[in-house]
Amino acid sequence: MFERSKKAASLAKRLIAVAAVPALSALALSLAPHPADSDASAMYVVTDDAYVHVDQLTADVFLTDGYAELVSRQDGNDLLLTAGQEVTVSYQGSDFAAVSRNETVSQLLSRVGVQPSPLEMVSVAFLEHGVEISISSEFVFYERISTVTESEIVYQYNDQKPAWYESVIQEGSDGTYSETYEVIYQDGVETARQLIDVVDSQPVPTIIEKGTIENFANNSDPVASIQTNDDGSGTITLENGQVLTFSEARTMKGTAYTAGEGKVGTVTASGTTVRLGVVAVDRKVLPLGTKVYVVSNDGMYTYGFAIAEDTGVRGNIIDLYMNTYNDCIQFGVRDCTVYVLD
């Protein structure tokens, strides 16, 4: 298998050769003189793994080490074997078994009486259980050409979240287009090529939700501290380190309401949907759209961050939306401190 891949603007060419005979794949393809005949040559295919990468084909002898670094060799005699390895040689329909000595592959072939012809190819696989050598005039390889398309980042803006809020709601993945060709080598030369498979996977974008409300927090975001200045302004520091500013702190009468009770619907006076973090006010006291932080003066209840989106009360009253009627009963009526955020 020969593989070229492209990611973004950079193009990297990689070649992977896999022999069609059992347990044979290619670290390198090379032409090397046979030791018994200086005029003869054979193509050597050498590997120690099922899939191995090299950078290019070359007429010289090239092997690779475990880090895919190219190492130059002069001829087949440089393919050294370690003594004591079990070796199987397949040639012309017969298998020859041997135990290696401190010798080259060429020397072992001579010892077992096998001499490749000038146009035959020799596949040498260094495997965990031993060495497998196959000699043939035809090998089949698979070439895969791949193009990678990087995934995009898409932001989804939420006007009910603070500006510092970001959350990944979909992990993206790159797209890949690849074509696989069956390539036949005969007598050391490529003689046929056929497209046998196409894979086309589209990229999936990474989707990130991002808030847009400046100087605000979610309703239940915990607060670490509140600092008030002499003029009534101050800062609210969240536990996550975010710092919000307020212009004043007012004392208002707090009440509670929920949807479905009486004539209360699910749409606010601002056209939004009622939810935790929505308060109803007298727009003459607090304009619609005002951002606030609300706590009860008795220290028993913290409503949290909210926006004035609803109406229906008169005077210095802030009506807090709650999810259930029972929550409203539990809250009752309490004096509250309302921090008016900038």
Secondary structure, DSSP 8 states (H G I E B T S, - for coil): --EEEEETTEEEEEB-EE-SSTT-EESEEEEEEETTEEEEEEEEEEESSSS--BS---SSEEEE-TT--EEEESSGGG-B--TT-EEEEEETTEEEEEE--S-BHHHHHHHTT----TT-EEEEEEETTEEEEEEESEEEEEEEEEEEE---EEEEEEEEEETT-EEEEE--B-EEEEEEEEEEEETTEEEEEEEEEEEEE--B-EEEEEEEETT---TT--EEEEEE-TTS-EEEEETTS-EEEEEEEEEEEEEEE-TTSTT--SB-TTS-B--TTEEEE-TTTS-TT-EEEEEETTSS-EEEEEEEEE----SSEEEEE-SSHHHHHHH-SEEEEEEEE-
